Amino acid sequence: MQTAPKEHSPSRRLLLFTNKLGYQTRSVETAAQKHATEIIYVTDRCHQLEDPWGDRAIAVHFESAQSAAASVVAALNGKSVDGILALGDSPSVAAAYTARELGISYNHPVAVEACRSKLRMREVFRETGMKTPWFRTINLHPLPEPALLGISYPCVLKPLSLSASRGVIRANNRDEFISAAQRIRKLLESPEIRATREAHLDQILVESYIPGREVAVEGLLTDGVLRVLAIFDKPDPLEGPYFEETIYVTPSDLPESQQLAIQKCAQESARAIALTRGPVHAEFRIQRENGADEVWPLEIAARPIGGLCTRALRFVENETVENEDTHKQASIGLEELLLLHSLDLPVNTWTRERTASGVMMIPVPSSGILEGVQGEEAARATFGITELLITARLHDYIEAWPEGASYLGFLFAAAKTPREVEQALRTAHEKLHFTMTTRLPVQHPAQHASGKSAR
């Protein structure tokens, strides 16, 4: 008599906190299968939908982080969990509260909440003696007179909690300040933003503009010690009036002394906020002052770099010398590295591949309805380009910055040097053409019924 083969159950469980439309989820799934790990999803989808994607996710509201944590603990019903990973800003707070409830090593909720508030982050940096621009909050109702607030120019106005530079505007004088404040107020009053239930949507942060070159840091914290995985140069000058990011290239082309200063500032920023565990994404500006380069922390987040940008990072094990077989070495993506770290599996032997790489977040030239894309084949054929993904859907309305938050797509490149990567991305982008049409105003039902036109 033959016995049925035993099913091999996963040896580990990972709680994955992610927005319902996260790009990175599939990569984490693949890594989990490779390492015999069961993923228990925690998402912000509607709890009234009965498992529409068949993933048995725990549905929560991320804006109510403590309630979300209680829901997760109840849903686990005593089931053991080996690690926690959060993808995105709002999921990271709920993950922190859940980790505290389960006794799992993770960031303290107060630290992660500080990352979510641009105001609190500035306060912490100032209190710990880090370089901090002048800043203050202002109420948007009624809109104040900047002269009465002691505003100096140029300055930057920004919402307290939105990400991806959404709603961030530079003002060089009073008229630009008033216009920017009105524009941000309109954005924060939109149904889309109100639906997020973010706090303090009636206030914004105003701070002095920090000139200089901008970089991003991707890192991994273990017991409060930061390991920098990559420094990304941002070759496009981010001087305003809006701050839509475009190109990221690594390794950095900056002098070693500046890179060491950036790494030091990244560690100090994490320590100031009191982050201790997991992925970190941070932004910095390098400003020339009194003949010396000063690193200013812009922000730090308890999460990895967002969306498809992670594809610009690959890691190889024990790579010590450059050789012709480098490209043949087994490599892993950032999501797999984060999964290993979340489960307390070894990660120190994995380092970023030596090949220079980069990504262009394809900018939105103007708000409108995307009607067509031309030049994709020519862009893909550009020397150095490894991948092109158009993520915007035809016939959808796409908003440009500062109101927008979604790119048209992503270009990826790899080459021997960072400059070759940058050139490949720019050349490929020049071959793409996006047809955008203006969205017509919505006609009121009463006008439609009477046959009158909207004016």
Number of C-alpha atoms within 10 A of each C-alpha: 3 4 5 6 6 6 6 7 9 13 10 16 19 20 22 25 28 25 21 15 11 14 16 20 18 11 16 21 17 13 20 21 12 10 14 14 20 19 23 19 20 27 22 21 19 13 13 7 9 11 14 10 8 7 10 13 23 20 22 23 22 27 17 14 22 19 16 25 25 15 17 24 16 11 13 12 8 9 9 11 19 16 21 26 27 25 24 21 23 25 26 28 31 28 31 28 23 25 23 15 14 15 10 14 19 23 24 19 21 15 22 25 22 22 27 23 19 21 21 16 25 24 15 18 20 15 11 14 9 17 15 20 18 15 18 16 15 18 15 17 9 8 12 13 12 15 9 7 10 8 19 17 15 17 21 22 24 25 27 24 19 19 15 15 18 22 28 27 26 23 24 15 14 16 10 16 23 15 13 22 26 14 15 25 21 13 20 23 13 11 9 10 13 13 9 12 13 16 12 13 20 16 19 25 20 27 23 19 20 20 15 18 18 23 22 25 22 25 24 23 21 17 12 16 16 24 17 20 19 18 23 24 22 20 17 12 13 16 15 14 16 19 18 22 19 17 22 27 30 27 20 21 16 13 8 10 9 16 16 12 15 25 19 14 20 29 19 18 23 24 16 18 22 18 30 22 21 25 28 24 19 23 19 21 19 20 17 13 8 7 7 9 15 18 24 23 24 21 20 25 25 32 24 25 20 15 14 19 20 19 18 21 22 21 21 19 16 12 16 9 8 11 8 7 7 15 13 7 12 10 17 18 18 25 25 22 22 22 24 17 22 22 17 13 11 10 15 11 10 17 20 21 21 20 18 22 29 31 29 24 22 23 18 21 14 14 17 19 19 21 14 13 14 12 14 16 12 14 22 21 13 17 17 21 23 19 15 21 15 14 13 15 14 15 13 13 17 24 18 20 25 21 19 18 17 18 21 20 17 23 26 28 27 24 20 12 17 23 17 19 27 27 16 23 30 16 17 25 22 11 15 16 12 14 13 21 15 11 13 8 8 7 12 11 9 9 11 11 8 8 9 11 9 10 5
